[in-house]
Amino acid sequence: MKNVLFYFAILLLSVTVSAQEKQTDSISDKAEKLDEVLVKSGRVEADSPITHSNLSKEELATRNLGQDIPILLNYLPGVVTASDAGAGVGYTYIRVRGSDASRVNVTLNGIPFNDAESQGTFWVNLPDFASSVENLQLQRGVGTSTNGSGAFGASLNLLTDAVSKTASAEIGNSFGSFATRRHNLKFSTGLLNDNIEIAGRLSAIASDGYIDRASSDLKSYFLQGSYVDNNTLIKAMTFGGHNITYQSWFGIDEDLLATDRTFNPAGQYTDEDGNTRFYDNEVDDYKQDHYQLHWNQKYNNHWSTNVGLNYTYGRGFFEQYKEDEEFSDYDFTPIVIGGETINTTDLIRRRWLDNDFYVINATANYKNNNLDVDFGAFYSLYDGDHFGEVIWAQNAGGSEIRDNYYFGNGTKNEFTVFGKTTYRVNSKWSAFLDLQGRFVGYETTGLTSDRVPLEVDENYDFFNPKLGATFQINTSNQLYASYARANREPRRSDFEVGIDKAETLNDIELGWRFSKKTTTVNANLYYMWYQNQLVLTGALDDVGAPVRASIDQSYRLGLEIEADIDPMNKITLRPNIAISVNKNKDYITSIDGVEVNLGDTNISFSPSLVAGNAFIYNPIKSLQIGLLSKFVGEQYMGNLDLQESKLDSFFVNDLNIIYEIKNLPVFKSIVLTGLVNNIFDVEYVPNGYFGSFTFDDATSPTGTRTGYFTGFYPQAGINFLVGATLKF
């Protein structure tokens, strides 16, 4: 590994020494091009044999009124979203091709955002981040090589705000249902002396949530300083957020779904008089700060490099009121009073995470008329502490305030090298090759939150090849084909239940692209087959995180079609549809104490039909009216194909109106935005959980029976957001 790093450093040095040619483009044009270098190694071009969708800052802005990024991506092909609080603020989730967010690789300027241990993405830690995104690319399937845990459903690559050559400022305010409000302030100095820009954003978002007490109090910031000249772009930035959200991850059962959809059991307890009460601080309280430094250098018409550094500091806890807890679970000493032993207590506990994440990332690009080559190396180190403390107890049992009743540590290091090449054979054919070596080490010490020892010391070496070709039939039609392999290590919670096998995904994509002046169509077939896929069982652990199981053989087969149709200047249609078959092969489980082979079963949370459409009408230049529609077919929350584990299909529609007032004496413009979600007031549930339990039954041959339980996360009915942005 050290030899690879040494040779990579020598190659970068030789590129620097040999650079002679200079560019003469304007600084502002150069800054725009160099900004894209931050994410080039993880993105693909429009004619690449990789299935992808792009969204610009302008497209994100049309609905950006404080809801999280997953909700803003809801209308892309194969995407299903949900939120705990039911209205898109707070904890939100995204699935792509049936794969949950922990299997969607996310990078911010090429730096991994997924948590190294849980592999999840928690957008609640970066509220209003969409307001600082220049553009993004969602690659479905394995996609191209990226940094961090492999993409098993999709990869999402975000580029933050580009350098602006002109000074500007914005004040944005929005209000809506459930006392939701967002306030933000953005500014840019523009290029000072043609070389330096300082830009930033402050945001505050609050909401009571659709679900009872599912409140959110979110604050975030973004600040960057940039230096740019003809061939150099250096960007130093810091961004982060602080979220305080009342917990709403427990869901409700079927009876409550029918009678009290907004009920939230979080914080519920019984006081000494037998009254049901709710603890007022049953919250998740977490802070996360990111520090990034990027140096992009263009040496001549062919060579450019990028070096990135990152440090992320995360810390926080969730707090819970617990009744009748056993002393032994908290290392308390039993209390003896008058011959009576007390060994249970009501208490308030906090479970903490305190982690540091370091990254160094270096890439180089060579490009001429027929050849485009990217190669690079990536190294990251994660160090995370997990510990719990009791901040109040009715009976303390000899403990001191904030004594740790468990403590554990996890460290993870990752080294990646890659090289990817696009070669244009002739005017018709181009070929793509992408080779990645990924080397992961993970080690844990100490106890889990259940006070069980967790001692892990595992190393994984992965080779991930990808190749493809594109054929240009004519100016309007293009075909592509690709094969990609990805490997992925288990996450911390998998090790806690004894899973240590890595999973492997092979992905074949066949696509057709059509482009005319008023119509574009992208269609693709995919076949993804897995070994040891870690699928969601439907169950949740005691902190609301999904439990997974390793499946020997499974696959996903699907067809995706998206289009952009502009039949006239005033009307645009953007339909998409994803049809799929998602199967576990020869699924084996235990029912009533007997091991049973159920044959091929549906993979959990994988609807066979997902469709969307945006109908956009521009009656005048400054006014846009959009009707956004989404259909999600029925899906199972488990892998047993049981009727009681099924989520019903749903069809929801949103109305989006944007009006911009220009030529004002004080402002450059005022943008008024309105969003009415779920305009037909549909009662729907996109997410839930499903589990099993055993009970004694003398009539069973084994003496036991298997029972099942379900939980649901209902979403809000008709609700609205309105906002105004003042641009200076």
BELSUL-V198005 format. One record per backbone hydrogen bond with DSSP energy under -1.0 kcal/mol. CO is the residue of the C=O (numbers start at 1). NH is the residue of the N-H. E is the energy in kcal/mol with one decimal. If there is no record, write none. Layout:
co:CO nh:NH e:E
co:CO nh:NH e:E
This chain:
co:1 nh:5 e:-2.0
co:2 nh:6 e:-2.2
co:3 nh:7 e:-2.6
co:4 nh:8 e:-2.1
co:5 nh:9 e:-2.3
co:6 nh:10 e:-2.2
co:7 nh:11 e:-2.2
co:8 nh:12 e:-2.3
co:9 nh:13 e:-2.2
co:10 nh:14 e:-2.4
co:11 nh:15 e:-2.1
co:12 nh:16 e:-1.9
co:13 nh:17 e:-2.4
co:14 nh:18 e:-2.1
co:26 nh:30 e:-2.6
co:27 nh:31 e:-2.8
co:28 nh:32 e:-1.8
co:29 nh:33 e:-2.0
co:30 nh:34 e:-3.0
co:31 nh:35 e:-2.3
co:32 nh:36 e:-1.1
co:35 nh:38 e:-1.3
co:36 nh:39 e:-1.2
co:39 nh:42 e:-1.2
co:40 nh:43 e:-1.2
co:45 nh:48 e:-1.7
co:51 nh:140 e:-1.5
co:53 nh:138 e:-2.8
co:55 nh:136 e:-2.4
co:56 nh:60 e:-2.2
co:57 nh:61 e:-2.2
co:60 nh:63 e:-1.2
co:63 nh:65 e:-1.5
co:68 nh:72 e:-1.5
co:69 nh:73 e:-1.3
co:71 nh:74 e:-1.3
co:73 nh:76 e:-1.9
co:76 nh:79 e:-1.5
co:78 nh:97 e:-1.9
co:80 nh:95 e:-2.5
co:82 nh:93 e:-2.9
co:85 nh:210 e:-1.5
co:85 nh:211 e:-1.7
co:86 nh:716 e:-2.8
co:88 nh:68 e:-2.1
co:91 nh:84 e:-2.3
co:93 nh:82 e:-1.7
co:95 nh:80 e:-2.3
co:96 nh:99 e:-2.1
co:99 nh:96 e:-2.1
co:100 nh:103 e:-2.2
co:101 nh:104 e:-1.4
co:103 nh:152 e:-2.0
co:103 nh:153 e:-1.5
co:105 nh:156 e:-3.6
co:106 nh:113 e:-2.9
co:107 nh:158 e:-2.6
co:108 nh:111 e:-1.4
co:111 nh:108 e:-3.1
co:115 nh:119 e:-1.9
co:117 nh:492 e:-1.7
co:120 nh:115 e:-3.1
co:122 nh:125 e:-1.9
co:123 nh:126 e:-1.8
co:126 nh:129 e:-1.3
co:128 nh:131 e:-1.4
co:129 nh:132 e:-2.3
co:130 nh:133 e:-1.4
co:132 nh:161 e:-1.6
co:134 nh:57 e:-1.4
co:135 nh:159 e:-2.5
co:136 nh:55 e:-2.4
co:137 nh:157 e:-2.8
co:138 nh:53 e:-2.0
co:139 nh:155 e:-2.5
co:153 nh:141 e:-2.5
co:154 nh:105 e:-2.0
co:155 nh:139 e:-3.0
co:156 nh:107 e:-2.3
co:157 nh:137 e:-2.2
co:158 nh:109 e:-3.0
co:159 nh:134 e:-2.9
co:159 nh:135 e:-1.2
co:168 nh:188 e:-2.5
co:169 nh:728 e:-3.3
co:170 nh:186 e:-2.4
co:171 nh:726 e:-3.1
co:172 nh:184 e:-2.6
co:173 nh:724 e:-2.7
co:174 nh:182 e:-2.3
co:175 nh:722 e:-3.1
co:177 nh:180 e:-1.1
co:178 nh:208 e:-3.0
co:180 nh:176 e:-2.0
co:181 nh:206 e:-2.4
co:182 nh:174 e:-2.4
co:183 nh:204 e:-2.3
co:184 nh:172 e:-2.7
co:185 nh:202 e:-2.1
co:186 nh:170 e:-2.6
co:187 nh:200 e:-2.1
co:188 nh:168 e:-2.4
co:192 nh:195 e:-2.0
co:192 nh:196 e:-2.0
co:195 nh:228 e:-2.7
co:196 nh:192 e:-4.1
co:197 nh:226 e:-3.0
co:198 nh:189 e:-2.3
co:199 nh:224 e:-2.9
co:200 nh:187 e:-2.1
co:201 nh:222 e:-2.2
co:202 nh:185 e:-2.3
co:203 nh:220 e:-2.2
co:204 nh:183 e:-2.5
co:205 nh:218 e:-3.3
co:206 nh:181 e:-2.6
co:207 nh:216 e:-2.8
co:211 nh:214 e:-2.1
co:213 nh:215 e:-2.2
co:215 nh:246 e:-2.1
co:216 nh:207 e:-1.9
co:217 nh:244 e:-1.6
co:218 nh:205 e:-3.0
co:219 nh:242 e:-2.8
co:220 nh:203 e:-2.4
co:221 nh:240 e:-1.8
co:222 nh:201 e:-2.7
co:223 nh:238 e:-2.7
co:224 nh:199 e:-2.6
co:225 nh:236 e:-2.7
co:226 nh:197 e:-2.2
co:227 nh:234 e:-2.8
co:231 nh:298 e:-3.0
co:232 nh:229 e:-2.2
co:233 nh:296 e:-3.3
co:234 nh:227 e:-2.7
co:235 nh:294 e:-2.8
co:236 nh:225 e:-2.8
co:237 nh:292 e:-2.8
co:238 nh:223 e:-2.6
co:239 nh:290 e:-3.3
co:240 nh:221 e:-2.1
co:241 nh:288 e:-2.3
co:242 nh:219 e:-2.1
co:243 nh:286 e:-2.2
co:244 nh:217 e:-1.8
co:245 nh:284 e:-2.8
co:252 nh:712 e:-2.3
co:253 nh:257 e:-2.1
co:254 nh:258 e:-1.3
co:255 nh:259 e:-1.5
co:256 nh:260 e:-3.4
co:260 nh:263 e:-1.7
co:262 nh:212 e:-3.0
co:265 nh:268 e:-1.8
co:267 nh:279 e:-3.0
co:269 nh:277 e:-3.4
co:271 nh:274 e:-2.1
co:275 nh:271 e:-2.5
co:277 nh:269 e:-2.8
co:281 nh:283 e:-2.2
co:282 nh:247 e:-2.6
co:283 nh:319 e:-2.8
co:284 nh:245 e:-2.3
co:285 nh:317 e:-2.6
co:286 nh:243 e:-2.7
co:287 nh:315 e:-2.4
co:288 nh:241 e:-2.2
co:289 nh:313 e:-2.6
co:290 nh:239 e:-1.9
co:291 nh:311 e:-2.2
co:292 nh:237 e:-2.9
co:293 nh:309 e:-2.6
co:294 nh:235 e:-2.7
co:295 nh:307 e:-2.0
co:296 nh:233 e:-2.5
co:297 nh:305 e:-2.6
co:302 nh:367 e:-1.7
co:303 nh:299 e:-2.2
co:303 nh:300 e:-1.2
co:304 nh:365 e:-3.1
co:305 nh:297 e:-2.5
co:306 nh:363 e:-2.8
co:307 nh:295 e:-2.6
co:308 nh:361 e:-2.8
co:309 nh:293 e:-2.2
co:310 nh:359 e:-2.3
co:311 nh:291 e:-2.3
co:312 nh:357 e:-2.1
co:313 nh:289 e:-2.4
co:314 nh:355 e:-3.0
co:315 nh:287 e:-3.0
co:316 nh:353 e:-2.6
co:317 nh:285 e:-3.5
co:318 nh:351 e:-2.0
co:320 nh:349 e:-2.4
co:322 nh:347 e:-2.6
co:325 nh:345 e:-1.6
co:326 nh:329 e:-1.1
co:327 nh:330 e:-2.0
co:327 nh:332 e:-2.3
co:335 nh:342 e:-3.9
co:337 nh:340 e:-1.9
co:340 nh:337 e:-3.0
co:342 nh:335 e:-2.4
co:343 nh:327 e:-2.9
co:345 nh:325 e:-2.9
co:346 nh:394 e:-2.8
co:347 nh:322 e:-2.9
co:348 nh:391 e:-2.1
co:348 nh:392 e:-1.3
co:349 nh:320 e:-2.4
co:350 nh:389 e:-2.5
co:351 nh:318 e:-1.4
co:352 nh:387 e:-1.5
co:353 nh:316 e:-2.2
co:354 nh:385 e:-2.8
co:355 nh:314 e:-2.3
co:356 nh:383 e:-2.4
co:357 nh:312 e:-2.5
co:358 nh:381 e:-2.2
co:359 nh:310 e:-2.2
co:360 nh:379 e:-2.5
co:361 nh:308 e:-3.6
co:362 nh:377 e:-2.4
co:363 nh:306 e:-2.6
co:364 nh:375 e:-2.1
co:365 nh:304 e:-1.9
co:366 nh:373 e:-3.3
co:370 nh:424 e:-3.2
co:371 nh:368 e:-2.7
co:372 nh:422 e:-2.5
co:373 nh:366 e:-2.5
co:374 nh:420 e:-3.5
co:375 nh:364 e:-2.6
co:376 nh:418 e:-2.2
co:377 nh:362 e:-2.6
co:378 nh:416 e:-2.8
co:379 nh:360 e:-2.5
co:380 nh:414 e:-2.2
co:381 nh:358 e:-2.8
co:382 nh:412 e:-2.1
co:383 nh:356 e:-2.3
co:384 nh:410 e:-2.7
co:385 nh:354 e:-1.9
co:386 nh:408 e:-2.9
co:387 nh:352 e:-3.9
co:388 nh:405 e:-1.7
co:389 nh:350 e:-2.9
co:390 nh:402 e:-2.1
co:392 nh:348 e:-2.9
co:397 nh:333 e:-3.2
co:400 nh:403 e:-2.0
co:406 nh:388 e:-1.7
co:407 nh:447 e:-2.5
co:408 nh:386 e:-3.3
co:409 nh:445 e:-2.1
co:410 nh:384 e:-3.0
co:411 nh:443 e:-2.6
co:412 nh:382 e:-2.9
co:413 nh:441 e:-2.7
co:414 nh:380 e:-2.3
co:415 nh:439 e:-2.8
co:416 nh:378 e:-2.5
co:417 nh:437 e:-2.9
co:418 nh:376 e:-2.1
co:419 nh:435 e:-2.9
co:420 nh:374 e:-3.0
co:421 nh:433 e:-2.4
co:422 nh:372 e:-2.1
co:423 nh:425 e:-1.0
co:423 nh:431 e:-2.8
co:428 nh:472 e:-2.9
co:429 nh:426 e:-1.6
co:430 nh:470 e:-2.6
co:431 nh:423 e:-2.7
co:432 nh:468 e:-2.4
co:433 nh:421 e:-3.2
co:434 nh:466 e:-2.3
co:435 nh:419 e:-2.2
co:436 nh:464 e:-3.1
co:437 nh:417 e:-2.2
co:438 nh:462 e:-3.4
co:439 nh:415 e:-2.5
co:440 nh:460 e:-3.1
co:441 nh:413 e:-2.3
co:442 nh:458 e:-2.6
co:443 nh:411 e:-2.9
co:445 nh:409 e:-2.3
co:446 nh:454 e:-2.6
co:448 nh:451 e:-2.0
co:452 nh:448 e:-2.1
co:456 nh:444 e:-2.2
co:458 nh:442 e:-2.9
co:460 nh:440 e:-3.0
co:462 nh:438 e:-2.7
co:465 nh:485 e:-2.0
co:466 nh:434 e:-3.2
co:467 nh:483 e:-3.0
co:468 nh:432 e:-3.1
co:469 nh:481 e:-2.1
co:470 nh:430 e:-1.9
co:471 nh:479 e:-2.8
co:476 nh:515 e:-2.3
co:477 nh:473 e:-1.2
co:477 nh:474 e:-1.5
co:478 nh:513 e:-2.9
co:479 nh:471 e:-3.1
co:480 nh:511 e:-3.0
co:481 nh:469 e:-2.3
co:482 nh:509 e:-2.2
co:483 nh:467 e:-2.6
co:484 nh:507 e:-3.0
co:486 nh:505 e:-2.9
co:488 nh:503 e:-2.4
co:491 nh:494 e:-1.0
co:491 nh:495 e:-1.8
co:492 nh:496 e:-1.7
co:494 nh:499 e:-2.7
co:495 nh:498 e:-1.6
co:503 nh:488 e:-2.2
co:504 nh:531 e:-2.4
co:505 nh:486 e:-2.5
co:506 nh:529 e:-2.2
co:507 nh:484 e:-2.2
co:508 nh:527 e:-2.1
co:509 nh:482 e:-2.2
co:510 nh:525 e:-3.3
co:511 nh:480 e:-2.3
co:512 nh:523 e:-2.7
co:513 nh:478 e:-2.2
co:514 nh:521 e:-2.6
co:518 nh:566 e:-3.6
co:519 nh:516 e:-3.4
co:520 nh:564 e:-2.5
co:521 nh:514 e:-2.9
co:522 nh:562 e:-2.7
co:523 nh:512 e:-3.0
co:524 nh:560 e:-2.7
co:525 nh:510 e:-2.8
co:526 nh:558 e:-2.4
co:527 nh:508 e:-2.3
co:528 nh:556 e:-2.8
co:529 nh:506 e:-2.5
co:530 nh:554 e:-1.3
co:531 nh:504 e:-2.3
co:533 nh:535 e:-1.1
co:533 nh:551 e:-2.8
co:535 nh:549 e:-2.3
co:538 nh:690 e:-2.3
co:539 nh:547 e:-2.6
co:541 nh:544 e:-1.9
co:545 nh:541 e:-2.7
co:547 nh:537 e:-2.6
co:549 nh:535 e:-2.1
co:551 nh:533 e:-1.2
co:552 nh:532 e:-1.7
co:553 nh:585 e:-2.5
co:554 nh:530 e:-3.0
co:555 nh:583 e:-2.3
co:556 nh:528 e:-3.3
co:557 nh:581 e:-3.0
co:558 nh:526 e:-2.5
co:559 nh:579 e:-2.9
co:560 nh:524 e:-2.6
co:561 nh:577 e:-2.4
co:562 nh:522 e:-3.1
co:564 nh:520 e:-1.8
co:565 nh:573 e:-3.1
co:570 nh:618 e:-3.2
co:572 nh:616 e:-3.0
co:573 nh:565 e:-3.4
co:575 nh:563 e:-2.3
co:576 nh:612 e:-2.6
co:577 nh:561 e:-2.5
co:578 nh:610 e:-2.3
co:579 nh:559 e:-2.9
co:581 nh:557 e:-2.9
co:582 nh:603 e:-1.9
co:583 nh:555 e:-2.4
co:584 nh:601 e:-1.7
co:587 nh:598 e:-3.4
co:589 nh:596 e:-3.8
co:591 nh:594 e:-1.7
co:594 nh:591 e:-2.8
co:596 nh:589 e:-2.6
co:599 nh:587 e:-3.4
co:601 nh:584 e:-3.3
co:608 nh:580 e:-2.4
co:609 nh:633 e:-3.3
co:610 nh:578 e:-2.8
co:611 nh:631 e:-3.2
co:612 nh:576 e:-2.7
co:613 nh:629 e:-3.1
co:614 nh:574 e:-1.8
co:615 nh:627 e:-2.7
co:616 nh:572 e:-2.6
co:617 nh:625 e:-2.9
co:620 nh:623 e:-1.3
co:622 nh:660 e:-2.3
co:624 nh:658 e:-2.7
co:625 nh:617 e:-3.3
co:626 nh:656 e:-3.1
co:627 nh:615 e:-2.7
co:628 nh:654 e:-3.0
co:629 nh:613 e:-2.1
co:630 nh:652 e:-2.5
co:631 nh:611 e:-2.7
co:632 nh:650 e:-2.2
co:635 nh:647 e:-3.8
co:636 nh:605 e:-3.8
co:642 nh:645 e:-1.5
co:643 nh:646 e:-1.6
co:645 nh:637 e:-3.0
co:647 nh:635 e:-1.8
co:650 nh:632 e:-2.5
co:652 nh:630 e:-2.6
co:653 nh:679 e:-2.5
co:654 nh:628 e:-3.0
co:655 nh:676 e:-2.9
co:656 nh:626 e:-3.6
co:657 nh:674 e:-2.9
co:658 nh:624 e:-2.8
co:659 nh:672 e:-3.3
co:661 nh:670 e:-2.1
co:669 nh:727 e:-2.6
co:670 nh:661 e:-3.0
co:671 nh:725 e:-2.5
co:672 nh:659 e:-2.7
co:673 nh:723 e:-2.9
co:674 nh:657 e:-2.8
co:675 nh:721 e:-2.4
co:676 nh:655 e:-2.6
co:677 nh:719 e:-1.8
co:678 nh:681 e:-2.4
co:684 nh:715 e:-2.0
co:687 nh:713 e:-2.1
co:689 nh:711 e:-2.3
co:691 nh:709 e:-2.3
co:693 nh:707 e:-3.6
co:695 nh:705 e:-2.8
co:697 nh:700 e:-1.6
co:703 nh:697 e:-2.3
co:705 nh:695 e:-2.1
co:707 nh:693 e:-2.3
co:709 nh:691 e:-2.4
co:711 nh:689 e:-2.1
co:712 nh:252 e:-1.7
co:719 nh:677 e:-2.3
co:720 nh:177 e:-2.3
co:721 nh:675 e:-3.0
co:722 nh:175 e:-2.8
co:723 nh:673 e:-2.8
co:724 nh:173 e:-2.2
co:725 nh:671 e:-2.5
co:726 nh:171 e:-2.0
co:727 nh:668 e:-2.6
co:727 nh:669 e:-1.3
